[in-house]
């Protein structure tokens, strides 16, 4: 028995087809068929039975595949460790994300990872957190990223990378907004979950982690929902909420990357925020090569940096905490992404004016007004016109940026995304 034998059997089990398994292994179908017949004769056991066109493992086959995966994983761990010892930055890193989170995190992380590890091939799989756990335990992936489950699997190691807050979300014009109340010390208003009994609540499927956390919250507060719509498409749920079709429970990280531009109102439903850890998961005891550790740190940095330039998820309105200080704070944080570049422009302009002032008053030993008029009149007409046009253009652009950044704060009452 060798690693090739183990890989062949695992490939047949995963594909449930000799033809597909042969294609994935880059061998001929007759070769793989003869291999399986010879192996079963050697063992004196049937590893697979034919059901139509499918190859389904027998009990002996299930046990063989389970052990084979563990042995192959040990071999991969040993290879990775030896590569690290030799400082050879080569290999394959297999990662898994839930679809919605992968849609905005992979574009942030993969280009940077490829730049640092150009010889490491990345394989990406998408699926619910439960599916990715199964892939992790079966050795199909090395790392999985998702929200931390309520019940931890003892065979999985979790590394916390950040925290997400769960909100109860409604459309901008939804009647529930009028029944919210300010929450002391919080920038977000409070909405009682008992009000949901007569509302249409949009839910993800039970296999998705957001749904599992939502069910746990509803169970703890003994809330029974009478009207629900279930879908696995989170972008669809956010669009339906924005359109006033129903309400839903959504994490802030997903709200920041939604496609639909219409505003969504966010509410807390407890006396404090409802937080969930975002984690990197790996098989407990498995060896993580340097490239995998780097990938985890890159995701951690992406999680921490996603708040820079976005400010609060929701904007302050009449039914928030009711304090102007909080409103101004949110405005500042929301427009903060422009602050650094604008500050540099203003600082440069101030420096130029200061130098001009010193030159005219100290060097020319004349009044400011007279020096300015003399210097201005000596300039060519074309230069004067161009300078004035540039100044007017800069003022218009900065005015547009300021107004554009403040627009989300003008939409309705309560906190809106």
Buried (B, 14 or more C-beta within 10 A) or exposed (E): EEEEBBBBBBBBBBBBBBEBBBBBBEBEBEEBBEBBEEBBEEEEBEBBEEEEEEBEBBEBBEEBBEEBBBBBBEEBBEEBEEBBEEEEBEBEBBBBBBBBBBBBBBEBBBEBBEEEBEEBEBEEBBBBBBBBBBBBBBBBBBBBBBBBBEEEBEEBBBBEBBBBBBBBBBBBEBEBBEEBEBBEEBBBBBBBBEBBEEBBBBBBEEEBBBBBBBBEBBEEEEBEBEEEBEBBEBBBBBBBBBBBBBBBBBBBBBBEBBEBEBBBBBBBBBEEBBEBBBBBBBBEEBBBBBBBBBBBEBBBBBBEEBBEBBBBBBBBBEBBBEEEEBBEBBBEBBBBEBEEEEEEEEEEEEEEEEEBEEEBBEEEEEEEEEBBEEEEEEEEEEEEEEEEEEEEEEEEEBEEBEEEBEEBBEBBBBBBB
